[in-house]
């Protein structure tokens, strides 16, 4: 199906479209912009995702070509455009070329050769030849970008050549090439850490198809798998889709996606995610999310975005570095006026702040994004880390966040002495076992744990939003809501009204079972608090979070009971879905830095509104798509870990920033007063930069 677009405005060199593909929840505007800017004769592209708007600045009339591309573009095509064949990351965002050692060899050769040559003219020729690439780069940057660190470095070498100080010129050039090589290697290494998270797609998979009225297994391309297909995955194979198991049991290694070192035992009804590996057993999996909607593909979007994005602290470092270049140049000029010493000028020009300030910060962010990703915490970019570091107010949606979000059978109540609790549970599970609903899955799970014995029944009829109907031994069986049994099926609830009301007051969810026109019993279900929710709240407070707020649609009485157990004093209950985003915005207007943690479809507005949104692993896809941080492991403690990563990363960056300014200021002062030769300054400056880069790539470490 072709994408629809509307041309809103057109001038000879400017086009504006409403583009409906931007409504797709997994589209990342950075990826789309990179793709469209590669079109021939497109000067620039500006995207407003909220308005579904794209503005093209063009150099020729290419509206027909642009509209053809907009018509046929798909998410899959975007992903292909921004990944190398194996690395799966955007080529335009990462220097895909390996760091070259050629410059370092050339500069070192010039330094060694010059030592053995006696003729001054030949020395000048060797030194100039070895330094020519640096001098050319510096000259180009001067005319293209103005005063930069590269301009200062090339000026320092040029002055040394002019003074016939060939040792200083070659030594400085060699140190600069060595420093640049190590810097490139360090940055390349930090990007490699991120590339490891983007696992290559599974190219082929087995699915079930019907041939001549018989079910058979067929090997197909993974891109051809459709939602609803039954995918077969055996031991040793990687799961290519997100879905849930309809048959089979075994262990799944999820370390690449959630950070869990131990394989997880999976049974019928459990969810599985793409990129994980079946270690033992064989599964039939119903494909819920395929192609660009799988967890693996979303991670690739996250990585692409994280490599592009710059935080405010990074922009601040870049601005400071650029502002300090004229300061360095000015000191060199003043020094020459007073000292008339070109050697001192060359030395001062070596001591710029640019490299360490501009490189150490993004490397630190990338290192954290990589480490967090390996630990099951997907961070969308540097801005998300910065926002989470500043967050002083955490707002939790209760269900699926502070609670497990998974119903469990807590009690079975039989109202007929001829039916035991286990028999009532077996009857219900036998009827519900092919119905993929949280209540049905909880009942089947409880029955299996008690030693499930299947009871024969006739064909099951599913009544949407009500329940199920069937027959056992010629007698009707109805299972579902009170309204379904009492009003539609006319089953009398009067004898058991007190028991039912008491269970409801305690916050239990009841499933009603009718047999032969009588109420046979109830099955009580509850969404239990996570075992470590209270511990997570306490740790967040220790990390400096000032306000913890719980939001829920529950009654005030039930909400207050849960909040008291968790130690939360600020509770907002009986909320409608739209109230959550409203509360978040009100808190932000009060000056609070808000992190919102949720998992449901109705949490998406709040996740977008907050300074930083965190989605739980079992959350709705729209919640994961709109969140700044997406948890891949079902553990509330991961929220605490994310906060720790943010705090420690910003602390590392601030320490690097202060060290850069402090150390380079001392080097600059020493060079200004003639204490350091150009060679010494080059060694000190490049050594500092390399040390700070290595400190950044080492990154932060959480205490276990």
C-alpha positions in Angstrom: 0.0 0.0 0.0 1.4 3.4 -1.0 1.9 6.1 1.5 -0.5 9.1 1.1 0.9 12.7 1.2 -0.6 16.1 0.6 1.2 18.9 -1.0 0.6 21.9 1.2 2.8 24.6 -0.4 5.1 25.0 -3.4 7.5 27.6 -4.7 10.2 27.0 -7.3 12.8 26.0 -4.7 10.7 25.0 -1.7 8.1 22.2 -1.2 6.0 21.4 1.8 4.0 18.2 2.3 1.8 16.6 4.9 3.2 13.1 5.1 1.1 10.4 6.8 3.9 7.9 7.2 5.0 10.2 10.1 2.0 9.0 12.0 3.6 5.6 12.2 4.7 5.2 15.9 8.1 3.7 15.1 9.3 6.3 12.6 12.3 8.3 13.8 12.5 11.7 12.1 16.3 11.7 12.2 16.4 8.6 10.1 13.8 9.9 7.7 15.7 13.2 7.4 19.0 11.5 6.6 17.3 9.4 3.9 15.5 12.3 2.2 18.6 14.6 2.3 20.4 12.1 0.0 18.0 12.8 -2.9 19.8 14.5 -5.7 19.2 18.3 -5.8 17.7 18.4 -2.3 19.5 21.2 -0.4 17.9 20.6 3.0 15.0 18.8 4.7 13.1 19.9 7.8 10.6 17.6 9.6 8.0 18.3 12.2 6.7 14.9 13.3 3.9 16.3 15.5 2.5 18.2 12.5 3.3 15.3 10.0 5.1 18.0 8.0 8.2 17.8 5.7 9.7 20.9 4.1 12.2 20.5 1.2 14.7 23.1 0.1 15.6 22.2 -3.5 18.0 23.5 -6.2 16.0 22.2 -9.2 12.4 21.2 -9.9 12.4 17.6 -8.6 8.9 17.5 -7.1 7.9 14.5 -9.2 10.9 12.5 -8.0 10.3 13.5 -4.4 6.6 12.5 -4.6 7.5 9.2 -6.1 9.8 8.5 -3.2 7.3 9.6 -0.6 4.7 7.3 -2.2 6.7 4.2 -2.0 8.8 4.7 1.1 8.4 2.1 3.9 9.9 1.7 7.4 11.8 -1.4 6.2 13.3 0.7 3.4 14.4 3.3 5.9 16.0 0.7 8.1 17.9 -0.7 5.1 19.2 2.7 4.2 20.6 3.4 7.7 22.5 0.2 8.3 25.6 -1.4 6.9 25.1 -4.9 5.7 26.4 -6.4 9.0 26.8 -3.6 11.5 23.2 -2.4 11.3 23.9 1.2 12.1 23.6 4.4 10.0 26.7 4.9 7.8 26.1 8.7 7.8 26.1 8.8 11.6 29.2 6.8 12.3 32.6 6.9 10.7 32.5 3.5 9.1 36.1 3.7 8.0 38.6 2.1 10.2 41.0 4.6 11.8 44.0 5.0 9.4 47.6 4.6 10.7 49.0 6.1 7.5 49.3 9.7 8.8 51.2 8.5 11.9 53.6 6.5 9.7 54.2 9.4 7.4 54.8 11.9 10.3 57.1 9.4 12.1 59.0 8.7 9.0 59.6 12.4 8.5 60.8 12.8 12.1 63.3 9.9 11.8 64.5 10.8 8.3 65.2 14.4 9.2 67.5 13.3 12.0 69.8 11.6 9.5 69.9 14.3 6.9 72.5 17.1 7.2 71.5 19.3 4.3 69.1 22.1 5.5 67.3 22.3 2.1 66.6 18.5 2.2 65.5 18.7 5.8 63.1 21.5 4.9 61.7 19.4 2.0 61.3 16.2 4.1 59.6 18.2 6.9 57.3 20.1 4.6 56.3 16.9 2.7 55.5 15.1 6.0 53.5 18.1 7.2 51.7 19.0 4.0 48.4 17.1 4.7 48.1 18.9 8.1 48.9 22.3 6.5 46.3 21.7 3.7 43.6 20.7 6.2 44.3 23.7 8.4 44.1 26.1 5.4 40.8 24.6 4.2 39.3 24.8 7.6 40.4 28.4 8.0 38.4 29.5 4.9 35.5 27.1 5.5 35.0 27.2 9.3 37.2 30.1 10.5 39.4 29.6 13.5 39.5 26.0 14.7 41.9 23.8 16.6 43.1 22.4 13.3 44.0 25.9 12.1 46.0 26.5 15.3 47.8 23.2 15.0 48.8 23.7 11.4 49.9 27.3 12.3 52.2 25.9 15.0 53.8 23.5 12.6 54.1 26.2 9.9 55.8 28.6 12.3 58.3 25.9 13.3 59.2 25.2 9.6 59.5 29.0 9.0 62.0 29.1 12.0 63.9 26.1 10.6 63.1 24.3 13.8 62.5 21.0 11.9 62.7 18.9 15.0 59.9 20.8 16.6 57.8 20.8 13.4 58.2 17.0 12.9 57.8 16.1 16.6 54.7 18.2 16.8 53.3 16.7 13.6 54.0 13.2 14.8 52.4 13.9 18.2 49.3 15.3 16.5 49.0 12.3 14.1 49.4 9.9 17.1 46.8 11.8 19.1 44.4 11.9 16.1 44.8 8.2 15.5 44.2 7.3 19.2 41.2 9.7 19.2 39.7 8.1 16.1 40.3 4.6 17.5 38.7 5.6 20.8 35.6 7.1 19.1 35.4 4.1 16.7 35.5 1.8 19.7 32.7 3.6 21.5 30.5 3.3 18.4 31.4 -0.4 18.1 30.0 -0.9 21.6 26.7 0.4 20.3 26.9 -1.7 17.2 27.1 -4.8 19.3 23.5 -4.1 20.5 22.1 -4.1 17.0 22.1 -7.8 16.3 21.7 -8.9 12.7 18.3 -10.0 11.6 17.4 -13.6 11.3 17.2 -14.1 7.5 15.0 -17.2 7.4 12.4 -18.9 9.6 10.1 -21.9 9.6 6.3 -21.1 9.6 3.2 -23.3 9.4 1.2 -23.2 6.2 -1.8 -25.1 4.9 -1.1 -27.2 1.8 -3.8 -29.5 0.4 -5.7 -29.3 3.7 -2.6 -30.4 5.6 -0.5 -28.3 7.9 3.2 -28.3 6.9 6.3 -26.4 7.8 7.8 -24.1 5.2 11.1 -22.1 5.3 10.5 -18.5 4.4 12.4 -15.2 4.4 11.9 -13.4 7.8 10.7 -10.3 6.0 7.8 -12.3 4.6 6.4 -13.3 8.0 3.0 -11.8 8.6 1.2 -11.0 11.9 -0.7 -14.1 12.9 1.7 -16.6 11.3 2.7 -19.6 13.4 6.5 -19.5 13.6 8.5 -22.7 14.6 11.7 -22.1 16.5 13.9 -25.0 17.8 17.0 -25.3 20.0 19.9 -23.2 18.8 17.8 -20.9 16.7 17.1 -17.2 17.1 13.6 -16.0 17.5 12.8 -13.7 14.5 9.6 -12.1 15.8 7.8 -10.8 18.9 4.9 -13.0 20.0 3.6 -15.5 22.4 4.0 -19.3 22.7 1.0 -21.3 21.7 2.7 -24.7 22.1 5.9 -26.1 23.6 8.2 -25.4 26.5 11.9 -24.9 26.9 14.6 -22.4 27.9 15.4 -19.1 26.1 18.6 -17.1 26.4 17.6 -13.5 26.6 21.0 -12.0 27.5 21.3 -10.0 24.2 18.0 -8.2 24.9 17.4 -8.1 28.6 20.9 -8.7 30.2 19.6 -11.7 32.1 22.6 -14.2 32.2 20.5 -17.2 33.1 18.2 -18.8 30.5 14.5 -18.3 31.2 12.1 -21.2 31.2 9.2 -20.4 28.8 5.8 -22.2 28.6 2.6 -21.9 26.6 1.2 -18.3 26.9 4.5 -16.7 27.7 5.8 -13.9 25.5 9.1 -14.0 23.6 11.0 -11.2 21.9 13.1 -11.2 18.7 16.8 -11.5 19.0 16.6 -14.1 21.8 17.9 -17.7 21.4 16.1 -21.0 22.1 18.6 -23.1 24.1 16.4 -26.1 24.8 13.0 -27.2 23.6 10.9 -26.3 20.6 8.2 -23.6 20.3 5.2 -22.8 18.1 5.0 -19.0 18.4 2.1 -16.8 17.3 3.6 -13.7 15.5 2.4 -10.6 17.2 5.0 -8.1 15.9 7.0 -8.6 12.7 9.4 -6.5 10.6 10.1 -3.0 11.8 7.8 -3.4 14.8 9.9 -6.0 16.5 12.1 -5.3 19.6 15.3 -5.8 17.5 14.2 -3.2 14.9 13.2 -0.7 17.6 16.7 -1.0 19.1 18.2 -0.1 15.8 16.1 3.0 15.7 17.3 3.8 19.2 20.9 3.3 18.3 20.6 5.5 15.2 19.0 8.2 17.2 21.6 8.0 20.0 24.5 8.3 17.6 23.0 11.5 16.1 21.7 13.2 19.2 23.6 15.9 21.1 22.7 16.9 24.6 22.8 20.4 26.0 26.0 19.7 27.9 27.6 18.4 24.7 26.5 21.6 22.8 27.8 23.7 25.7 31.2 21.9 25.5 31.3 22.5 21.7 30.5 26.2 22.1 33.1 26.6 24.8 35.7 24.9 22.7 35.0 27.2 19.7 35.0 30.3 21.9 38.4 29.4 23.4 40.2 29.1 20.0 40.3 32.9 19.6 41.6 33.2 23.2 44.5 30.8 22.4 45.2 32.7 19.2 45.0 36.1 21.0 47.5 34.9 23.7 49.9 33.8 20.9 49.7 37.3 19.3 50.2 39.1 22.6 53.1 36.8 23.5 54.8 37.6 20.2 54.4 41.3 20.7 56.1 41.2 24.1 58.6 38.3 23.7 59.2 38.4 19.9 59.6 34.6 20.2 58.1 32.4 17.4 59.0 29.3 19.4 56.7 30.4 22.2 54.0 31.3 19.7 54.2 27.8 18.2 54.0 26.3 21.7 50.9 28.3 22.7 49.1 27.3 19.5 49.4 23.7 20.5 47.5 24.1 23.8 43.9 24.3 22.6 40.8 22.9 24.4 38.9 21.6 21.4 39.7 17.9 21.1 39.1 16.9 24.7 36.0 19.1 25.1 34.3 18.0 21.9 35.2 14.2 22.0 35.2 13.1 25.7 31.5 14.0 26.2 29.9 12.0 23.3 32.1 9.1 24.0 30.9 9.0 27.7 27.3 9.1 26.5 27.8 6.3 24.0 29.6 4.2 26.5 26.7 4.5 29.0 24.1 3.8 26.3 26.0 0.6 25.3 26.4 -0.6 28.9 22.8 0.1 29.8 21.7 -1.6 26.6 23.6 -4.8 27.6 21.8 -4.5 30.9 18.3 -4.5 29.4 17.9 -0.7 29.5 17.5 1.0 26.1 18.2 4.7 26.3 17.2 6.7 23.2 20.0 9.2 23.4 22.2 11.7 25.3 19.3 14.0 26.0 17.5 11.2 27.8 20.4 10.6 30.1 20.7 14.3 30.8 16.9 14.6 31.5 16.9 11.6 33.8 19.9 12.9 35.7 17.9 16.1 36.4 14.7 14.4 37.3 13.6 15.1 40.9 10.1 13.8 40.6 9.2 10.2 39.6 5.5 9.6 38.7 4.5 5.9 38.6 1.4 4.5 36.9 0.4 1.6 39.3 -0.7 -1.2 37.1 2.1 -3.1 35.3 4.7 -0.8 36.9 4.6 -1.0 40.7 2.4 -4.1 40.3 3.5 -7.1 38.1 0.8 -6.3 35.5 0.0 -10.0 35.4 -3.1 -11.5 37.0 -2.6 -14.5 39.3 -5.2 -16.9 40.8 -5.1 -16.2 44.6 -8.2 -18.3 45.6 -10.7 -20.7 44.2 -14.2 -20.8 45.8 -16.5 -23.6 45.1 -20.2 -23.1 46.0 -21.1 -26.8 45.4 -19.9 -29.5 47.8 -19.8 -32.0 44.9 -17.1 -29.9 43.2 -13.7 -29.5 44.7 -11.6 -26.4 44.1 -9.2 -28.3 41.8 -12.2 -29.7 39.8 -13.6 -26.2 39.4 -10.2 -24.9 38.3 -9.8 -27.8 35.8 -13.2 -27.2 34.3 -12.5 -23.5 33.9 -9.0 -24.1 32.5 -10.2 -26.7 30.0 -12.7 -24.2 28.6 -10.4 -21.2 28.6 -7.1 -22.8 27.5 -7.4 -21.7 23.9 -8.4 -18.2 24.8 -5.5 -15.7 24.9 -6.7 -13.3 27.5 -4.8 -12.3 30.8 -7.6 -13.9 32.9 -7.6 -17.1 30.8 -3.8 -17.4 30.9 -3.8 -16.9 34.7 -6.4 -19.7 35.1 -4.5 -22.1 32.9 -1.2 -21.3 34.6 -2.8 -22.0 38.1 -4.3 -25.3 36.9 -1.0 -26.5 35.5 0.7 -25.7 38.8 -2.0 -27.8 40.6 -1.7 -30.7 38.2 -4.1 -29.9 35.4 -6.4 -32.7 34.3 -8.2 -31.8 31.1 -12.0 -32.2 31.1 -13.7 -33.0 27.8 -16.1 -30.3 26.5 -17.9 -29.4 23.3 -16.9 -26.6 21.0 -16.3 -23.3 22.9 -18.1 -20.2 22.0 -16.3 -16.9 22.7 -18.6 -13.9 23.5 -16.6 -10.7 23.2 -16.3 -8.7 26.5 -18.4 -11.3 28.3 -16.8 -14.7 28.5 -17.1 -18.2 27.1 -19.8 -20.9 26.7 -19.6 -24.6 26.1 -21.2 -27.9 27.2 -19.8 -30.7 29.5 -21.7 -34.0 29.7 -24.7 -32.3 28.1 -24.9 -29.4 30.6 -24.1 -25.8 29.9 -20.9 -24.2 31.2 -20.7 -20.4 31.2 -17.6 -18.5 32.4 -17.1 -14.8 32.5 -18.3 -11.5 34.0 -21.1 -11.1 36.6 -23.2 -9.3 34.0 -22.8 -12.2 31.6 -23.9 -14.9 34.0 -26.5 -12.9 36.1 -28.2 -10.8 33.4 -27.6 -12.6 30.2 -27.7 -16.2 31.4 -30.1 -15.6 34.3 -28.1 -17.4 36.9 -29.1 -16.5 40.5 -26.3 -14.8 42.5 -28.4 -14.1 45.6 -27.2 -17.0 47.9 -23.6 -16.0 47.5 -24.0 -12.2 47.4 -22.1 -11.5 50.7 -19.1 -13.7 49.8 -18.8 -12.0 46.4 -19.1 -8.4 47.8 -16.5 -9.1 50.5 -14.0 -10.3 47.8 -14.7 -7.3 45.7 -14.1 -4.9 48.6 -10.6 -6.5 49.1 -9.7 -5.5 45.6 -10.0 -9.0 44.0 -10.9 -9.6 40.4 -13.6 -12.3 40.2 -14.2 -14.8 37.4 -17.6 -16.4 37.7 -18.3 -20.0 36.7 -21.8 -21.3 36.0 -22.7 -24.9 35.5 -26.2 -26.3 34.6 -27.8 -22.9 35.2 -26.3 -22.5 38.7 -23.4 -20.5 40.1 -20.8 -23.2 40.6 -18.1 -20.9 42.1 -15.7 -18.0 41.6 -12.0 -17.7 40.9 -10.3 -14.8 42.6 -7.5 -13.1 40.7 -5.2 -10.2 41.7 -2.4 -8.1 40.3 0.2 -8.4 43.0 2.8 -5.8 43.9 6.2 -6.5 42.6 8.4 -8.1 45.3 11.0 -5.3 45.0 8.7 -2.2 44.4 9.2 -0.9 47.9 13.0 -1.4 47.7 13.0 0.5 44.4 11.1 3.5 45.9 13.5 3.6 48.8 16.6 3.5 46.5 15.2 6.3 44.3 14.8 8.5 47.4 18.4 7.7 48.4 19.6 8.8 44.9 18.1 12.3 45.6 14.6 11.9 44.1 12.4 14.4 46.1 8.9 13.4 45.1 7.4 9.9 44.4 3.8 10.0 43.1 1.5 7.1 42.3 -1.3 7.4 39.7 -4.1 4.8 39.4 -7.7 4.4 38.3 -8.4 2.4 41.5 -10.7 3.6 44.2 -9.1 5.9 46.8 -9.3 3.3 49.5 -7.5 0.6 47.5 -4.9 3.1 46.2 -4.1 4.4 49.6 -3.7 0.8 50.9 -1.1 0.0 48.2 0.7 3.3 48.6 1.0 2.9 52.4 2.6 -0.5 51.8 5.1 1.1 49.4 5.8 4.2 51.5 4.3 6.6 48.9 2.5 9.6 50.4 1.4 11.3 47.2 -1.4 9.3 45.6 -3.8 10.3 42.8 -6.7 7.8 42.5 -9.8 7.2 40.4 -8.1 8.8 37.4 -9.3 8.7 33.8 -6.6 8.0 31.2 -6.4 11.6 30.1 -5.8 12.7 33.7 -2.2 11.3 33.8 -0.8 13.6 31.2 -2.6 16.6 32.8 -1.0 15.8 36.2 2.4 15.5 34.6 2.1 18.9 32.9 0.9 20.5 36.2 3.9 19.1 38.0 6.2 20.5 35.3 4.6 23.9 35.5 5.4 23.9 39.2 9.1 23.6 38.2 9.6 19.9 38.9 11.8 17.8 36.6 9.5 14.9 35.9 10.2 11.3 35.0 7.1 9.2 34.2 7.1 5.4 34.4 4.2 3.6 32.7 3.3 0.7 30.4 -0.2 1.1 29.0 -1.6 2.5 25.8 -3.2 5.3 27.8 0.2 6.2 29.3 1.6 7.4 26.0 0.5 11.1 26.4 2.1 11.2 29.8 5.3 9.6 28.6 5.6 12.2 25.8 4.7 15.1 28.2 7.2 14.3 30.9 10.8 15.5 30.8 11.8 11.8 30.5 9.5 8.9 29.9 10.3 5.3 30.9 8.3 2.3 29.6 8.2 -1.1 31.2 9.1 -4.2 29.3 5.6 -5.7 29.1 4.1 -2.3 28.1 2.0 -1.5 25.1 4.0 -0.8 21.9 2.8 2.8 21.7 4.2 3.3 25.2 7.6 1.9 24.2 7.7 3.9 21.0 7.0 7.2 22.8 9.3 6.6 25.8 12.8 8.1 26.1 13.9 4.9 27.9 12.5 1.5 27.3 13.2 -1.4 29.7 13.7 -4.8 28.1 13.7 -6.7 31.4 10.6 -7.0 33.6 12.1 -5.5 36.7 11.1 -2.3 38.5 14.7 -2.1 39.8 15.8 -1.3 36.3 14.2 2.2 36.8 16.7 2.7 39.7 19.6 1.4 37.5 18.7 3.8 34.8 18.7 6.7 37.3 22.1 5.5 38.6 23.5 5.4 35.0 22.3 8.9 34.4 23.8 10.3 37.6 27.1 8.6 37.2 27.4 9.5 33.6 26.8 13.2 34.2 29.2 13.2 37.1 31.9 11.6 34.8 31.2 14.2 32.1 31.5 17.1 34.6 34.7 15.7 36.0 36.1 15.4 32.5 35.0 18.9 31.6 36.6 20.4 34.7 39.8 18.4 34.1 40.0 19.5 30.5 39.6 23.2 31.3 41.9 23.0 34.3 44.8 21.0 32.8 44.7 22.7 29.4 44.6 26.1 31.1 47.8 25.2 33.0 49.4 24.0 29.8 48.4 27.2 28.0 49.8 29.3 30.9 53.1 27.4 30.9 53.4 27.8 27.1 52.5 31.6 27.4 55.3 32.2 29.9 57.8 30.2 27.9 58.0 27.2 30.3 57.1 24.6 27.6 58.6 24.0 24.2 56.3 23.1 21.3 57.2 19.5 21.6 56.5 19.4 25.4 53.2 21.3 24.9 52.1 18.8 22.2 52.9 15.8 24.4 51.1 17.3 27.4 48.1 18.4 25.4 47.6 15.2 23.4 48.4 13.0 26.5 45.6 14.8 28.4 43.1 14.4 25.5 43.9 10.7 25.2 43.6 10.1 29.0 40.2 11.8 29.1 39.0 9.8 26.1 40.0 6.5 27.7 38.3 7.6 30.9 35.1 8.3 29.0 35.1 5.0 27.1 35.7 3.1 30.3 32.5 4.7 31.4 30.5 4.2 34.5 30.0 1.1 36.6 27.0 0.3 38.8 27.5 -1.3 42.2 26.0 -4.8 42.5 
